[in-house]
Each structure stands twice: as structure tokens, then as C-alpha cells.
Amino acid sequence: MKGLIAAACVLATGANAADFYFCWDGANGYTMTGQMSINPASLNKPIVTQDDVTLFKIA
């Protein structure tokens, strides 16, 4: 699926954060992988903002 997130999952890491891992395949062989951690109290919100994100990494 070019240009779409290919995989995502949520892992509970105690009461500190909920971790999302993602992998994106783009055109011409471009890829991106990353991780985003969110305060678990924010998971029930209809919209998560940058204020809820405790970690964000891409490669």
C-alpha cells in the first residue's frame, strides 16, 4: 500500500505511556518508521494533540 501506513500497534507500558509504532512505504522506495508515545489519560479523547504526545521519533 504505497503512501499509506502499513502497520500500527499499541503497547501498554505501565501507567506512563501508550506506544504507537508505524511503518510507511512511499513512492520510489521511500520508507519511514517511527514511534509515538501518548499519555494514557489522553487515549479516550476524541482528538489527540501535540500536548498529549510524550515522545515522537521517525527514521
C-alpha positions as CSV (number, residue, x, y, z in Angstrom):
1,M,0.0,0.0,0.0
2,K,2.1,2.9,-1.2
3,G,1.7,6.1,0.6
4,L,-0.3,4.6,3.5
5,I,0.6,3.5,7.0
6,A,1.3,-0.2,6.6
7,A,1.3,-1.2,10.2
8,A,0.5,0.3,13.6
9,C,0.1,-1.2,17.1
10,V,-0.4,-0.1,20.6
11,L,1.6,-1.5,23.5
12,A,0.8,-0.7,27.1
13,T,4.0,0.3,29.0
14,G,2.6,0.6,32.5
15,A,0.9,3.8,33.5
16,N,3.4,6.0,31.9
17,A,2.5,5.9,28.1
18,A,0.8,4.1,25.3
19,D,3.2,3.5,22.4
20,F,2.3,3.5,18.7
21,Y,4.8,2.1,16.2
22,F,4.3,2.8,12.5
23,C,5.9,2.0,9.1
24,W,5.1,3.9,5.9
25,D,6.0,2.8,2.4
26,G,6.1,5.6,-0.2
27,A,6.7,6.0,-3.9
28,N,10.2,5.4,-5.4
29,G,11.2,3.1,-2.5
30,Y,10.9,5.8,0.3
31,T,10.1,4.4,3.7
32,M,9.6,5.9,7.2
33,T,9.4,4.1,10.5
34,G,8.6,5.7,13.8
35,Q,7.3,5.7,17.3
36,M,4.9,7.9,19.2
37,S,4.1,7.7,22.9
38,I,1.0,9.3,24.3
39,N,-0.2,9.9,27.8
40,P,-2.7,7.1,28.6
41,A,-5.1,9.6,30.1
42,S,-5.4,11.1,26.6
43,L,-6.4,7.9,24.8
44,N,-10.1,8.5,25.4
45,K,-10.0,12.0,23.9
46,P,-11.7,12.5,20.5
47,I,-8.6,14.3,19.3
48,V,-5.0,13.8,20.5
49,T,-2.8,16.9,20.1
50,Q,0.9,17.6,20.5
51,D,0.3,18.4,24.2
52,D,-0.6,14.7,24.7
53,V,2.5,13.3,22.9
54,T,5.4,12.5,25.3
55,L,7.8,11.0,22.6
56,F,8.0,11.2,18.8
57,K,10.7,9.6,16.7
58,I,11.0,9.0,12.9
59,A,13.7,7.4,10.8
